[in-house]
């Protein structure tokens, strides 16, 4: 299933050579220390890259460069996570601030394997009609 890279976990992105190379180039260009690189590229990480700026100690400039590049890659080389809805075994529901919207992060957590995001969808209800909308960015999401 195609998903935006910003919704993938670090573990998923570690497995994608194109994404890994792009992030490493940014780290090289911005002189990110080796200890941060090792921490960021933890192959067992269940952190979604979209909310990793604080938890990964990347710093704002590095995080913004990474997120910009991931968006560019999504346009030219979509990220295939090799999963489908049959793989979903957990769903995290995040209501919108006003209560009329809901974002769902669908993922799989298998024993001895890192979390993998299957899909992220958001819905909004207006005047009795529910429609798909663009998911929003959230902070401090823990997929456990």
C-alpha positions as CSV (number, residue, x, y, z in Angstrom):
1,X,0.0,0.0,0.0
2,X,1.3,3.4,-0.9
3,X,1.7,5.8,2.1
4,X,3.3,9.1,2.7
5,X,6.8,8.6,4.2
6,X,6.0,11.1,7.0
7,X,3.5,8.6,8.4
8,X,5.9,5.6,8.2
9,X,7.9,4.5,11.2
10,X,11.6,4.9,11.3
11,X,11.9,1.1,11.1
12,X,10.0,1.1,7.8
13,X,12.1,3.9,6.3
14,X,15.3,2.2,7.4
15,X,14.4,-0.7,5.1
16,X,13.9,1.6,2.1
17,X,17.2,2.3,0.4
18,X,16.0,5.4,-1.4
19,X,14.7,7.0,1.8
20,X,17.7,6.0,3.8
21,X,20.1,7.5,1.2
22,X,18.2,10.8,1.1
23,X,18.2,11.2,4.9
24,X,21.9,10.2,5.1
25,X,22.7,12.9,2.5
26,X,20.9,15.5,4.6
27,X,22.8,14.3,7.6
28,X,26.1,14.6,5.7
29,X,25.3,18.1,4.4
30,X,24.2,19.3,7.9
31,X,27.1,17.5,9.8
32,X,24.8,15.4,12.0
33,X,27.0,13.5,14.5
34,X,27.3,9.7,14.2
35,X,25.6,9.1,17.6
36,X,22.5,10.9,16.4
37,X,22.5,8.9,13.1
38,X,22.7,5.6,15.0
39,X,19.8,6.7,17.2
40,X,17.7,7.9,14.4
41,X,18.2,4.8,12.3
42,X,17.3,2.3,15.0
43,X,15.8,-0.6,12.9
44,X,13.5,-1.4,15.8
45,X,12.1,2.0,16.2
46,X,8.3,2.4,16.2
47,X,8.4,6.2,16.1
48,X,6.6,7.8,13.2
49,X,9.0,10.1,11.4
50,X,6.3,12.9,11.3
51,X,6.6,13.4,15.0
52,X,10.3,12.6,15.5
53,X,11.8,16.1,15.7
54,X,12.0,16.2,19.5
55,X,12.2,12.5,20.3
56,X,15.1,11.9,17.8
57,X,17.1,14.9,18.9
58,X,17.6,15.9,15.2
59,X,17.2,19.6,15.7
60,X,14.8,21.8,13.8
61,X,16.9,22.5,10.7
62,X,17.7,18.8,10.2
63,X,14.1,17.8,10.8
64,X,12.7,20.4,8.4
65,X,15.2,19.3,5.7
66,X,14.3,15.6,6.2
67,X,10.5,16.3,6.0
68,X,10.9,18.5,2.9
69,X,12.9,15.8,1.2
70,X,10.5,13.0,2.2
71,X,7.7,15.1,0.6
72,X,9.7,15.5,-2.6
73,X,10.4,11.7,-2.7
74,X,6.7,11.0,-2.2
75,X,6.0,13.0,-5.4
76,X,8.6,11.3,-7.5
77,X,9.0,7.8,-6.0
78,X,6.0,6.8,-3.8
79,X,6.7,4.7,-0.8
80,X,5.2,1.2,-1.0
81,X,5.0,-0.4,2.5
82,X,4.2,-3.9,1.1
83,X,1.2,-4.1,3.5
84,X,-2.6,-4.1,3.0
85,X,-5.7,-3.8,5.3
86,X,-5.4,-7.5,6.1
87,X,-2.2,-6.6,8.0
88,X,-4.0,-4.1,10.3
89,X,-4.2,-5.4,13.9
90,X,-4.2,-2.1,15.7
91,X,-5.8,1.3,15.1
92,X,-5.0,4.5,16.9
93,X,-7.9,7.0,16.8
94,X,-7.0,10.7,17.2
95,X,-10.0,13.1,17.3
96,X,-9.7,16.5,15.8
97,X,-9.6,19.5,18.2
98,X,-13.2,20.5,17.4
99,X,-14.6,17.0,17.5
100,X,-15.8,16.9,13.9
101,X,-12.8,15.0,12.5
102,X,-11.0,11.7,13.2
103,X,-7.7,10.5,12.1
104,X,-6.9,6.8,12.2
105,X,-3.4,5.4,12.2
106,X,-3.7,1.7,11.1
107,X,-0.7,-0.4,11.9
108,X,0.6,-3.9,12.6
109,X,2.6,-5.0,15.6
110,X,3.9,-8.5,15.5
111,X,5.9,-10.1,18.2
112,X,9.7,-9.5,17.8
113,X,9.1,-7.1,14.9
114,X,9.0,-3.3,14.8
115,X,5.7,-1.5,14.3
116,X,4.7,-1.0,10.7
117,X,2.2,1.7,9.6
118,X,-0.3,0.3,7.1
119,X,-2.3,3.4,6.3
120,X,-3.3,6.8,7.8
121,X,-6.7,8.2,7.0
122,X,-8.7,11.1,8.3
123,X,-12.4,11.8,8.1
124,X,-14.5,14.9,8.8
125,X,-18.2,15.2,9.2
126,X,-19.9,18.4,8.0
127,X,-23.6,18.9,7.7
128,X,-24.3,15.1,8.1
129,X,-21.7,14.1,5.4
130,X,-18.5,12.3,6.2
131,X,-15.6,12.8,3.8
132,X,-12.0,11.8,3.6
133,X,-9.6,14.7,4.4
134,X,-5.9,15.1,4.5
135,X,-4.5,13.7,7.8
136,X,-2.9,16.3,10.1
137,X,0.4,16.2,11.9
138,X,0.4,15.2,15.5
139,X,3.0,15.2,18.2
140,X,4.1,12.5,20.6
141,X,2.3,9.5,19.0
142,X,3.3,6.2,20.5
143,X,2.4,3.1,18.5
144,X,2.6,0.3,21.0
